Amino acid sequence: MRTDQSDPDHEWLDAEAGPVVRPYTVTGGRVEPASGRFDLMAFVVADPPTDDGTQPPQPEQRAIIAMAQQPVAVADLAADLDLPVGVVRVLLGDMLANGLISMYEPPASRQFPDDDILKAVVNGLRAL
């Protein structure tokens, strides 16, 4: 929630103050996700809504659900929500545990490129 500069009751708070609610209040003081490990490049997709009796999602979680109708990366969610990545990871962990989202991690490349390929890239860059 942001206030504009013309509000006389909040002269100490200007447009550059950022969100009034501190990140640790959004996560309930937690710094680790309840479930799952979320790489910055992991993709998140919202699952279809269900009426399973769980508590309704908080505003930040509703925003994530709205953005994740198509696959979106964790880093992009954090940037679009203007929240630290750690906070987004905690929210995503809660959402994964409640069945609100699915997560897809891109396959990690455990092999380093061949030396010939690296030499070709370096030679190409030098030629520029």
Summary of the structure (lengths in Angstrom):
residues: 128
radius of gyration: 20.2
end to end distance: 49.2
largest distance: 66.1
contacts: 289
relative contact order: 0.18
helix: 39%
strand: 8%
